[in-house]
Amino acid sequence: MEEKKDGFGSKIGFILAAAGSAVGLGNIWRFPYLAAKYGGGIFLLIYIILVVTFGFSLMVTEISLGRKTGSSVIGAYKNADRRFGFLGPVAALVPFIITPYYCVIGGWVLKYLFTFISGQAHLATDDGYFGGFIAEAGQSTVFFIIYATLTALIVIFGVEKGIENVSKILMPVLVALSLGIAIYVMTLPGAGAGIKYYLLPNFEGFTLSKFLKTIVAAMGQLFYSMSLAMGIMVTYGSYMRKQDSIEASTRQVSFFDTSIAIIAGLIIVPSVFIFSGGDSDALNAGPGLMFVTLPKVFDSMKGGHIAGGAFFVLVAFAALTSSVSLLETMVSIVTEKFGLKRTGSTIVCLIIVFVMGMLSVLGYSSWESVTIFGYQILDFFDFISNNVMMPIVALLTCVLIGYVVKPKYIEEETTLNGEEFKAKGLYEIMTRFVCPIFMIIILLTPLFVKL
């Protein structure tokens, strides 16, 4: 338990680590193709509004809950109100489900990074390259193990010496890389059409039904992008210094996360537009966009092997900062629950990641025919965590804070140093009324609407 007192040594350390958690694979490929699919600038506008209202309120709640209780996600809810003690284990399950398959995808990123920096970028342009790689369990397992082990090594060093120090290095590099690649892409001939498609609102065929789908898609992306309802911000909040402003830090993390997502769109959308000759359907490739379409895009560019290599370094850094936060949340839970030291807890969690991650690896190779409710194994883990468990956790958190312990419980922590909680009115409205409605919409929409 003594090691649990480890914490961030500075405000900037917390902000960069929390932003690193938020900036992940969802920002780099998922955000751009959702924006392209749902009306470009319309999606951007809706997403930004949700970030400064919905996302801000949930992040303030989770960070405050963690710092106020000083506990992992399991203890935090129980300390707030014993009747909601069950919510801690439910929230704790989310990182245990997500981390293994996230590390599998991280291994895919490492494979492509190695392919580009070793001068073999042309191989990745073959239509069967990605499918062949993930179908070969041996090769996929090696990169998965390397990625998961690298994540664990950072976590073993602790919050300040490991997570904070690594974040202080990776996040500035990530920003520089993203800006550099974006500037390069935007100066390419024909990029203007892609930028226009991405940034300007497109109202053609934009019905009320599509507007509602856009809101739901933006809300779903918000969870994925801002690391909400998965215990991460509660955990990082428990490591936050008491003298640092929760409200200001939340705004800075939100700004950082949203900026990287928008910049990623300025890399991907114009690139694909140039490559496809303006075919917007090329942007709707989902995960295949990163591993199938983009390698071809970079191969078609002058100096594209360099831009592609830099891009996969960017993706690898973004993925790593997120997987570190996921594994750290697992470690904090195991440490608090079983009283193990950090190294022991990390090894236990790494074993869990190896075992569960292999299910996802095999799900694309020898167990390819195995499905759960029609989903492949990795896709099922993604669906059950993102579309079911996280909205339920967020909904019940809003009930706990909005109606049981009341918003004052959180507001006391945000004003701990006599600082004014400037968004108090907005926070109370969002927590008690708007956020619960959003959560119910997210939970019910898949039953009636195909997004």
C-alpha positions in Angstrom: 0.0 0.0 0.0 2.9 2.3 0.6 3.8 2.4 -3.1 0.2 3.6 -3.8 1.3 7.0 -2.5 3.4 7.5 -5.6 2.1 10.4 -7.6 2.7 13.0 -10.2 5.5 15.4 -9.3 4.2 18.4 -11.2 1.1 19.8 -12.8 2.5 19.6 -16.3 3.4 15.9 -15.6 -0.3 15.2 -14.8 -1.5 17.1 -17.8 0.9 15.4 -20.2 0.2 11.9 -18.8 -3.6 12.5 -18.8 -3.4 13.9 -22.3 -1.2 11.0 -23.3 -3.9 8.6 -22.1 -6.6 10.5 -24.0 -4.5 10.8 -27.2 -4.4 7.3 -28.7 -5.4 5.2 -31.7 -8.9 6.7 -31.5 -7.6 10.1 -32.3 -5.3 9.1 -35.1 -7.6 7.0 -37.3 -11.1 6.7 -35.8 -11.7 10.5 -35.4 -10.8 11.4 -39.0 -12.9 8.8 -40.7 -15.9 9.5 -38.4 -15.6 13.2 -39.3 -15.4 12.4 -43.0 -18.4 10.1 -42.7 -20.6 12.5 -40.7 -20.5 15.8 -42.6 -17.0 17.0 -42.0 -17.3 20.4 -40.3 -20.7 19.4 -38.8 -19.1 16.5 -37.0 -16.2 18.7 -35.8 -18.6 21.4 -34.4 -20.8 18.9 -32.6 -17.7 17.1 -31.2 -16.1 20.3 -29.9 -19.4 21.3 -28.2 -19.6 17.9 -26.6 -16.0 18.1 -25.4 -16.5 21.4 -23.6 -19.7 20.3 -22.0 -20.3 16.5 -21.8 -16.6 15.5 -21.8 -15.5 18.3 -19.5 -18.1 17.4 -16.9 -17.3 13.6 -16.8 -13.6 14.2 -16.7 -13.9 16.7 -13.8 -16.0 14.1 -12.0 -13.6 11.3 -12.4 -10.4 13.2 -11.6 -12.1 14.8 -8.5 -13.4 11.4 -7.4 -9.9 9.9 -7.6 -8.2 12.8 -5.9 -10.8 13.1 -3.1 -10.7 9.5 -2.2 -7.1 8.8 -3.0 -8.2 5.3 -4.2 -8.2 3.2 -7.3 -11.5 3.0 -9.2 -12.7 0.1 -7.0 -12.2 2.0 -3.8 -13.3 5.4 -5.1 -17.0 4.6 -5.7 -17.2 2.7 -2.4 -15.7 5.6 -0.5 -18.2 8.0 -2.1 -21.2 5.9 -1.1 -21.2 2.3 0.0 -24.4 1.6 -1.9 -22.4 2.3 -5.1 -19.5 0.1 -4.2 -20.6 -2.4 -6.9 -19.8 0.2 -9.5 -16.1 0.1 -8.8 -15.6 -3.5 -9.9 -17.8 -2.9 -12.9 -15.6 0.1 -14.0 -12.5 -1.9 -13.1 -13.4 -4.6 -15.6 -13.2 -2.1 -18.5 -9.4 -1.7 -18.5 -9.0 -5.5 -18.0 -11.0 -6.1 -21.1 -9.5 -3.2 -23.2 -5.8 -3.4 -22.4 -5.2 -6.9 -23.9 -6.7 -6.2 -27.3 -5.3 -2.7 -27.3 -1.8 -4.2 -26.9 -2.6 -6.6 -29.8 -3.4 -3.6 -32.0 -0.3 -1.8 -30.6 1.7 -4.8 -31.9 0.2 -4.3 -35.3 1.4 -0.7 -35.2 5.0 -1.8 -34.2 5.0 -4.3 -37.2 4.2 -1.5 -39.6 6.7 0.9 -37.9 9.4 -1.8 -38.3 8.3 -2.3 -42.0 8.6 1.4 -42.8 11.8 2.2 -41.0 13.5 -0.9 -42.4 13.0 0.3 -45.9 10.3 -2.2 -46.8 7.4 0.2 -47.0 6.6 -1.1 -50.5 5.6 -4.5 -49.0 2.8 -2.9 -46.9 1.1 -1.7 -50.1 0.1 -5.2 -51.1 -3.6 -5.9 -50.5 -2.9 -9.1 -48.7 0.0 -7.8 -46.4 -2.1 -6.9 -43.4 -4.5 -9.9 -43.7 -1.5 -12.2 -44.0 0.2 -10.7 -41.0 -2.7 -11.0 -38.5 -3.5 -14.5 -39.9 0.0 -15.7 -38.9 -0.4 -16.1 -35.2 3.4 -16.5 -34.5 4.4 -13.2 -36.0 1.5 -11.3 -34.6 2.2 -12.8 -31.1 5.8 -11.7 -31.2 4.9 -8.0 -31.8 2.1 -8.2 -29.3 4.4 -9.5 -26.6 7.1 -6.8 -27.4 4.5 -4.0 -27.2 2.9 -5.3 -24.0 6.3 -5.8 -22.3 7.4 -2.3 -23.3 4.2 -0.9 -21.8 4.8 -2.9 -18.6 8.4 -1.7 -18.2 7.2 2.0 -18.2 4.6 1.2 -15.6 7.1 -0.7 -13.3 9.1 2.5 -12.9 6.1 4.1 -11.2 4.0 7.2 -11.7 6.6 10.0 -11.5 9.7 8.2 -12.7 8.0 6.1 -15.3 4.7 7.4 -16.6 5.4 11.1 -16.0 8.9 11.1 -17.3 8.0 9.1 -20.4 5.0 11.4 -21.1 7.2 14.5 -20.9 9.3 13.0 -23.7 6.7 11.4 -25.9 4.0 14.0 -25.9 6.1 16.9 -27.1 7.5 14.7 -29.8 4.0 13.5 -30.7 2.8 17.1 -31.1 5.9 18.0 -33.2 5.5 14.9 -35.4 1.8 15.5 -36.0 2.2 19.2 -36.9 5.2 18.4 -39.2 3.4 15.6 -41.1 0.2 17.7 -41.3 2.1 20.7 -42.8 3.8 18.3 -45.3 0.5 16.8 -46.4 -1.3 20.1 -46.6 1.3 21.5 -49.0 0.9 18.5 -51.5 -0.8 19.2 -54.8 -4.5 18.5 -54.5 -4.6 18.6 -50.7 -6.9 21.6 -50.7 -10.0 19.6 -51.7 -9.4 17.1 -48.9 -9.0 20.0 -46.3 -12.2 21.6 -47.6 -14.1 18.3 -47.3 -12.8 17.7 -43.8 -13.2 21.2 -42.3 -16.3 22.7 -44.1 -19.8 21.5 -43.0 -21.4 19.4 -45.7 -25.2 19.6 -45.5 -25.9 17.6 -48.7 -28.3 14.8 -47.7 -27.9 15.7 -44.1 -31.3 14.6 -42.7 -32.6 14.7 -39.1 -31.8 11.0 -38.9 -28.2 11.5 -40.0 -27.9 14.5 -37.5 -28.9 12.2 -34.6 -26.5 9.5 -35.8 -23.7 12.2 -35.9 -24.4 13.2 -32.3 -24.3 9.5 -31.2 -21.1 8.9 -33.2 -19.5 12.0 -31.7 -20.5 10.9 -28.2 -19.1 7.4 -28.7 -15.9 8.9 -30.0 -15.7 11.1 -26.9 -15.5 8.1 -24.6 -13.0 6.4 -26.8 -10.8 9.6 -27.2 -10.9 11.1 -23.7 -10.4 7.9 -21.7 -13.7 8.3 -19.8 -15.6 5.7 -17.8 -12.7 3.2 -17.8 -11.1 4.0 -14.5 -8.1 5.8 -16.0 -9.0 9.4 -14.9 -10.1 8.2 -11.5 -6.7 6.5 -11.1 -4.7 9.5 -12.4 -6.8 11.8 -10.2 -5.7 9.8 -7.2 -2.1 10.6 -8.1 -2.8 14.3 -8.7 -1.3 16.9 -6.3 -3.8 18.7 -4.1 -2.5 22.2 -5.0 -3.2 21.7 -8.7 -6.5 23.0 -10.3 -8.7 20.2 -11.5 -10.9 22.6 -13.6 -7.9 24.2 -15.4 -6.1 20.8 -15.9 -9.3 19.2 -17.3 -9.6 22.1 -19.9 -5.9 21.7 -20.9 -6.2 17.9 -21.3 -9.4 18.3 -23.3 -7.7 21.0 -25.5 -4.6 18.8 -26.0 -6.7 15.7 -26.9 -9.1 17.5 -29.3 -6.2 19.4 -31.1 -4.3 16.2 -31.8 -7.5 14.6 -33.2 -8.2 17.5 -35.5 -4.6 17.6 -36.7 -4.7 13.9 -37.4 -7.6 14.6 -39.7 -5.5 17.1 -41.5 -3.0 14.3 -42.1 -5.3 11.5 -43.1 -8.2 13.1 -45.0 -6.2 15.2 -47.5 -3.8 12.2 -48.0 -6.5 9.8 -48.8 -8.3 12.4 -51.0 -5.2 12.9 -53.1 -4.6 9.1 -53.4 -8.2 8.2 -54.2 -8.8 11.1 -56.6 -11.4 12.7 -54.3 -13.4 9.5 -53.5 -14.8 10.0 -50.0 -15.7 6.3 -49.8 -12.0 5.6 -49.4 -12.2 7.3 -45.9 -14.8 4.8 -44.6 -12.4 1.9 -44.3 -12.5 1.8 -40.5 -9.4 0.1 -39.0 -8.3 -0.9 -42.5 -7.7 2.8 -43.2 -4.6 2.7 -41.1 -3.1 -0.6 -42.1 -4.3 -1.1 -45.7 -5.2 2.3 -47.3 -2.6 4.7 -45.7 0.5 2.6 -46.6 -0.7 2.9 -50.2 -1.2 6.6 -49.8 2.3 7.1 -48.4 3.8 4.9 -51.2 2.2 7.1 -53.8 3.7 10.3 -52.4 7.1 11.8 -53.2 9.2 11.0 -50.1 6.2 9.0 -48.8 8.4 6.4 -47.1 9.8 9.1 -44.8 6.3 10.5 -44.1 4.9 7.0 -43.6 7.7 6.1 -41.2 7.1 9.3 -39.2 3.4 8.7 -39.2 3.8 5.2 -37.7 6.2 6.6 -35.1 3.5 9.1 -34.2 0.9 6.3 -34.0 3.2 4.1 -31.9 3.8 7.0 -29.4 0.1 7.7 -29.2 -0.8 4.1 -28.7 1.9 3.6 -26.1 0.8 6.6 -23.9 -2.7 5.2 -23.9 -1.8 1.6 -23.2 0.4 2.7 -20.3 -2.5 4.5 -18.7 -4.7 1.4 -19.2 -2.1 -0.9 -17.6 -1.5 1.5 -14.8 -5.2 1.5 -14.0 -5.1 -2.4 -13.8 -2.0 -2.2 -11.6 -3.5 0.3 -9.2 -6.5 -2.0 -8.8 -4.4 -5.1 -8.1 -2.1 -3.2 -5.8 -5.0 -1.8 -3.7 -7.0 -5.1 -3.7 -4.2 -7.6 -2.9 -1.5 -5.4 -1.3 1.2 -6.4 -3.8 4.2 -4.1 -4.6 4.2 -2.3 -7.9 6.5 -4.8 -9.6 4.5 -7.8 -8.5 1.2 -6.2 -9.5 2.6 -5.2 -12.9 3.8 -8.8 -13.6 0.4 -10.2 -12.6 -1.4 -7.7 -14.9 1.1 -8.4 -17.7 0.3 -12.2 -17.5 -3.4 -11.3 -17.7 -2.8 -9.2 -20.7 -0.8 -12.0 -22.4 -3.5 -14.6 -21.8 -6.5 -12.4 -22.8 -4.5 -10.8 -25.7 -3.8 -14.2 -27.2 -7.6 -14.7 -27.5 -7.6 -11.7 -29.9 -4.5 -12.8 -31.7 -6.0 -16.3 -32.3 -9.3 -14.7 -33.2 -7.7 -13.5 -36.5 -5.8 -16.7 -37.2 -6.6 -20.3 -36.1 -9.8 -19.3 -34.3 -11.0 -17.1 -37.1 -14.2 -19.0 -37.4 -15.1 -18.4 -33.7 -17.5 -15.6 -33.2 -19.4 -14.2 -30.1 -22.9 -12.9 -31.0 -21.6 -12.5 -34.6 -18.4 -10.6 -33.6 -14.9 -11.8 -33.9 -13.2 -12.1 -30.5 -11.4 -8.7 -30.6 -14.4 -6.9 -32.0 -16.6 -8.4 -29.3 -14.2 -7.1 -26.5 -14.3 -3.7 -28.2 -18.1 -3.7 -28.4 -18.9 -4.9 -24.9 -16.4 -2.4 -23.3 -17.1 0.7 -25.5 -20.8 0.3 -26.3 -22.1 -1.3 -23.2 -19.9 -1.1 -20.1 -18.6 2.4 -20.4 -22.0 4.1 -21.0 -23.4 2.1 -18.0 -20.5 3.2 -15.8 -20.9 6.9 -16.9 -24.7 6.7 -16.4 -24.4 5.3 -12.9 -21.6 7.8 -12.0 -24.0 10.6 -13.0 -26.7 9.1 -10.8 -24.3 8.8 -7.9 -22.9 12.4 -8.2 -26.1 14.1 -9.4 -28.6 12.6 -7.0 -27.0 10.6 -4.2 -23.9 12.4 -2.9 -24.9 15.5 -5.0 -22.6 17.7 -7.1 -21.3 19.5 -4.0 -19.3 16.3 -3.3 -17.2 17.0 -6.4 -17.3 20.8 -6.2 -15.7 20.6 -2.7 -12.6 19.0 -4.3 -12.5 21.4 -7.2 -12.5 24.4 -4.8 -10.1 22.8 -2.3 -7.6 25.7 -2.4 -10.2 28.4 -2.4 -10.3 28.5 -6.1 -13.6 29.3 -7.8 -15.2 26.6 -9.9 -16.1 28.7 -12.8 -18.2 26.1 -14.6 -20.2 25.1 -11.6 -23.6 25.9 -13.2 -22.7 24.1 -16.4 -21.4 21.1 -14.4 -24.5 20.7 -12.3 -26.8 20.8 -15.4 -24.7 18.4 -17.3 -24.2 15.9 -14.5 -27.8 15.8 -13.3 -29.7 16.1 -16.6 -27.8 16.2 -19.9 -25.2 13.5 -19.4 -27.6 10.8 -18.1 -29.8 11.4 -21.2 -26.8 11.1 -23.5 -25.8 7.8 -21.8 -29.3 6.4 -22.3 -29.3 7.4 -25.9 -25.9 5.7 -26.5 -27.1 2.5 -24.9 -30.4 2.4 -26.8 -29.4 3.6 -30.2 -27.7 0.4 -31.4 -31.0 -1.4 -30.7 -32.9 0.8 -33.2 -30.4 2.4 -35.5 -27.4 1.1 -37.5 -24.7 3.7 -37.3 
